[in-house]
Amino acid sequence: MRVQIAARQCEIPESVRTRTEEQMVKLNKYEPRLSGAEVVFQTEKHLKKVEAVLKVDREEPVVAGGEGVEFREALDLMVDRLAKILRRRRSQKKEHHRPSYSDSVPLDE
């Protein structure tokens, strides 16, 4: 998965950059078809904001954000939200069809 990181009106420490890449790659366990992520860090007054857009093959992109006093706090909040969204989407995709008749009737021998 390709992770693209951008900073608006702020400087991002190297430790936060590496943590961001690690967290984005870990999201593959919820959605294996992730093809890319765009993460934007920005500062507004005393708040640090992080927003991410995940690109999923053949589906709508997933968008989530987080804010906090530190970038690390905002990043963790955003990753939690993305994981929740991806888990919910995954559980809704499961098949909800009834089993076929031959599967539900036991065979008498």
C-alpha positions in Angstrom: 0.0 0.0 0.0 1.3 3.4 -0.9 1.1 6.0 1.9 1.4 9.7 1.0 1.9 12.1 3.9 1.5 15.9 3.6 2.0 18.7 6.2 0.1 22.0 6.1 1.5 24.9 8.0 3.4 22.6 10.4 6.5 20.4 10.7 6.0 16.6 11.4 8.6 14.8 13.5 10.2 11.8 11.9 8.9 9.5 14.6 5.3 10.5 13.8 5.9 9.9 10.1 7.1 6.4 10.7 4.3 5.7 13.1 1.8 6.9 10.5 3.1 4.6 7.8 3.1 1.6 10.3 -0.5 2.3 11.4 -1.7 2.7 7.8 -0.2 -0.7 6.8 -1.8 -2.4 9.8 -5.2 -1.4 8.4 -4.7 -4.0 5.7 -6.0 -6.7 8.1 -9.5 -5.1 8.0 -9.6 -4.5 4.3 -7.1 -6.4 2.1 -8.0 -4.3 -1.0 -6.5 -1.1 0.3 -4.4 0.4 -2.4 -3.3 3.8 -1.0 -3.6 6.3 1.8 -3.3 10.1 1.8 -2.7 11.5 5.3 -2.7 15.3 5.9 -1.3 16.9 9.1 -2.2 20.5 9.9 -2.2 22.9 12.8 -5.0 25.3 13.7 -4.3 27.6 16.6 -3.4 25.1 19.4 -5.0 22.0 17.9 -3.2 19.4 15.8 -5.4 17.8 13.1 -4.9 14.7 11.1 -7.1 13.5 8.2 -6.8 10.4 6.1 -8.4 9.2 2.9 -8.0 5.5 2.2 -8.4 4.2 -1.3 -10.1 0.8 -1.6 -10.2 -1.0 -5.0 -13.6 -1.0 -6.6 -15.2 0.9 -3.7 -15.8 4.4 -2.3 -12.8 5.9 -0.4 -12.9 5.9 3.4 -12.3 9.3 5.1 -11.7 9.9 8.8 -10.0 12.6 10.9 -8.8 13.2 14.4 -7.7 16.1 16.4 -5.8 16.6 19.7 -3.1 18.5 21.5 -0.3 16.4 19.9 -0.1 14.8 16.5 0.4 11.4 18.1 -3.0 11.7 19.9 -4.8 12.9 16.8 -3.2 10.1 14.7 -4.3 7.4 17.2 -7.8 8.8 17.2 -8.0 8.8 13.4 -6.6 5.3 13.1 -9.2 4.0 15.6 -12.0 5.7 13.6 -10.7 4.2 10.3 -10.5 0.7 11.8 -14.1 1.0 13.1 -15.3 2.1 9.7 -13.5 -0.7 7.9 -14.7 -3.3 10.4 -18.3 -2.1 10.0 -18.1 -2.2 6.2 -16.6 -5.7 6.3 -19.3 -7.1 8.5 -22.0 -5.6 6.3 -20.6 -7.4 3.2 -21.0 -10.9 4.6 -23.6 -13.0 2.8 -27.1 -12.7 4.2 -28.7 -15.3 1.9 -30.4 -18.3 3.4 -28.6 -21.6 3.1 -29.7 -23.9 0.3 -32.2 -26.6 1.1 -29.8 -29.4 0.7 -27.4 -27.9 3.3 -30.0 -27.6 6.0 -31.8 -31.0 5.8 -29.9 -33.9 7.4 -29.6 -37.0 5.3 -31.3 -40.1 6.7 -29.5 -43.3 6.0 
